[in-house]
């Protein structure tokens, strides 16, 4: 642990000198509060969204070509412990960008996750009220990130498209994880679609997403359909709402997941997030899963600061 934090300190010290040659940004967020999760009686001070420390930068190489990198550490603020086995769990990549788009190498997000699955949940996959991992990532099929990957992104005229492929042996399966996805934004409208073939033999998932903003409120919808490595069909759907009210936002979402003929999850999420500034907000959320075996209701009250 001591050595790991020395790495972070060294990178932070070097950031200022590196800015003379390229654009380097230090960023992150800290999230902590009082939490009771669904399925547990434990009430504790904990995070409801991954806290992180990251470094990203670009260098202009001339002729419309640039180099970029990003490394991101995840941790638990209540203990300071590393979140997971990898120190740079969030992302660690390097690549080139130009008229062809962006091509990155390393540990990166799956295309369908970043362009579709993570776009329609009003809670962004955080807090006990989140619906992303219930309705948009079904049956334990999908991955969030993959190691040893190549990812291409291109944006233009409101469209974002991406494709990612990775090594199978570094991701726990016989197959090479691959994914393609696209989304489109035009005024109040958002639509998205994605496909993912993870590292397991025979597993796959499709996603659709949509959103529309009217009178300041954003309505979203998502759908997932896939097959597990055990050849079990899994499906999910969700509806969401982001409704700005004064300095805060009312959030609501409902979704279900079905595995085979069994309804695996039936969840409602409600919350209010109040902005104290552009960087700091207070949140209060409640989640209720009617299919949880015990402790069907959870809640969290916390503070989130980004930098």
N, C-alpha and C positions, 0 to 999 in steps of 0.2 A: 504493500500500500504506500509506504513512504517513498519508494522509488517512483511509483506511478504518479504521485502528486508532484514530485520533483520534475517530472516530464512536463506537466501542465505549467508549472511555474516558469520553467525554462522557455517554453513556447510563448507564454505571455510576455516575458521580458524581451524576447526576440521580435515580437510583433511590431514594435515601434520602429526598429531599424529596418525591418522588412518592408515597411510602408514606403520607404524611399525608393524602392525598386518596383513595387507592385501595390495593389490595393488589398489590404488584409483587414478583416473584421473579426473581432472577438464578440461572441454573442452567447446567449443562454437564457435559461429560465429556472426559477425556483418556485416550487409548488408544495405547500404543506398546509395541513389543517386537521380538524377532528373528523374521523371517518369510522363508519361501520359498514362493512361490505355486505353484499347479498350472500347468503349462505354461511354466515359466521356470526357469532355472538360478540366477537372481539370489538371493543371500542378503543381507538388508539389515535395518537398523533401520527399521521402518515401522509404520503403523497397520493393525489388522485390523478396525477398526470406526470409522466417522466420528467424529472428535473435533468438539466443538461448544461454542459459547457462545450462550446464549439469554436472552431477557427475555420474561416473560409477566405479564399483570396483569388485574385486574377492577375495576370500579367499580360499587357499588350505586346504581342510579338510582331506587330506590323502587318500590313497587307490584309487587314480584316481578320487575322488569326490571333487567338489569345489562348493562354494556358490557365487552368483553374485547378483548385484543390479544395477539399473539405474534410475535416476530421471532427467527430463529435462524441463526447463522453457522456454516459448516462449514469445517474447515481440517485440514492435515496437520501433526501435532506435530513430526515429524522435521525439517521445514524451515520451518514457520510459514506456508507458502503457502496461498492460498485454494483450496478444493476446488470447482472449477468456475468458470463465468463470473460467476454471481450471488454477491454478497457475502452476502446473506441467503438462501442456497441452501436451508436446511432448511425454513423456513416464514416467511411474512410476511403476516399477516392481521389484520383488525379486524372486530368484529361485535357482535351483540346476543344475549342469552340470556334466556329466561323460560319460562313455562308451555308455549310452543310448541316448546321445545328450544333449539338454538343455530343461528344463521345467521351464517356468516363470509364475508368477501369478501377476495380476494387470491390469493397463492400458497399452495396447500393440498394436503394428501394426497388422493389418489384414494380414494373410499369403499371399494372392494373391497380396496385395499392395506391400509389400516389395520384393517379389521374382519375380514378373512379371510387374505389372503396373508401378512401379517406375524405371524400368531398361532400357527401350528402348527410352525414351525421351532424346535427346541430352542436353536439358536444365534442366533436373532433376526436372521438375515441377516448376521451378523458372523463373522469369522475364516475361515480356509481350509476349515473344516468345514461352512460354512453350506449349507443345502439350499433356502432360500426362492427364490433366483434361478434355481435349477436346475429345481425341480419345480413351483413355484407360479406362476412368471412365465415362461411358455414362448413360444418362437418369436420373441422380441423384440417381442411384441405390446403389452405393458402399459407403463403409465407409473406412476411412484411419486408424483409431484406434478404439478400443472398450474397454469399461470399464468392470471391473469385469470378466476378461478373463483368460483362461488357454491357453498357447501356447507351442507347442513342435517343436523343430528344430533339424535336424540331417544333418551332412555334411560328405562326404567321396567320394573319387575317382572322384572328379569333380562335384558330385551331391550335391545339397542343397534341402532338403524337409522340409516342415513345415505344421502344422495344428493348427488352432486356433478355440476356441469356447468361447462364453461369455454369460452372463446373459441377457435375453431379456428386463426386466424392467429397467435396467440401460442404455439401448441403444435405447430407444424410440420406441419399437415395441413389438408385441406379441410373436415373435419367438426368439430363441437363435441365434445370429449371428454366423455363422460358415464359415470356409474357409480352403481349402487345396491348396497347390501349390508346384511346383518343378521347378528347373532350372538346367542346365548342361553347364559347360564350359570346352572346350578342345582346347587348342591352340587358334586359331583365332575365333573359333566358340562358339556361345552362343544360347541356345534355352530354352524356358520357357513356362509353362502352369499353369493356376490357375482357381479355381472355388470359388465363393463367394455367400452365401445365407445370406443376411443381416437380420435385425430385423423385417422388414415388412412382411406381409402375401403375399406370392406368388411372391415376387421379387427375382431375381437371376441374376448372370452375369458370363460369361466365358471369359477368356483372353488367347491369344497366343502371344508370343514374340520371336524375333530372332535377332541375330547380327552377323556380320562377319567383321574381320579386315584384310585389304589388303593394302600393301604399306603404313602402318601407319594410314590410314583412317578407321574409323569404321562406317559401314552401319548398320542401325537397321530398324526393321519393327515390327508393333504391330497390333493386332486385338482384338476387344471386341464385345460381343453379349450378350444381356440380355433382361429381361422383368421387367417392372416397377410394382409397387403395383396397378396401374390402368390398368394392362394387356396390356401395350403398348410395342411393340418391339422396342428396341434401339440397334443400331450398330455403330461401329466406326473403323477407320483404320488410320494408320500413317506410314510415312517413315522418317528416320532421318539420319543425317550425323555429325560425329565429325572428323574434319580434322586438325591435329596439323600442324602449320606453324610457325617455329622458336620458340619464347617464348610464342606464343599464340595458340589459337584454333579457327578455323572457324566452326560455328555451323549452321545447317539448318534442317528444318523439315516441313513437310506438312501433314495435316490430315483432316478428315471429320467425322462428326457425323450425324446420321439420327435417328429420332424418328418417328415411324410409317412410313408414306409416305413423311414426311417433312424433308428436309435437314436442320438440326438445326445449324450446324457450318461447315465452310469451311475455314480453317486457314493455313496461311503460317508464319513461324518463321525464322528469320535470325539473326545472331549475331557473334560478335568477342569478345573473352575473352583473355586478355593479362596478363600473369603472371609476376608480379614484383618480386616475391619470391615464395617459396613453400607455403606460408601462405596468401599472398596478391595478388589479381588480380583486374584489371579494366575490366569492361564489357560494351558493347554497343549492344543493341538488338532492333529489330523491329518486331512487330507482326501485321498481317493484317487478319481480319476475314470478308470474303465477305458476311456472313450472319448476321453480327451485324446490328441492326436496325439504329444506329447512330454511328458516330465516329469509323469507321471501322478499323482505324490504331492507334497503340500505340507504344511507345518507352520508353526506359530507358537507362540512362548513370550512372553507379555507381561504387562503390568500395566494395569489399568483403574481409574481413579478418577473418581467422579461427585461433583458438588456442586450 
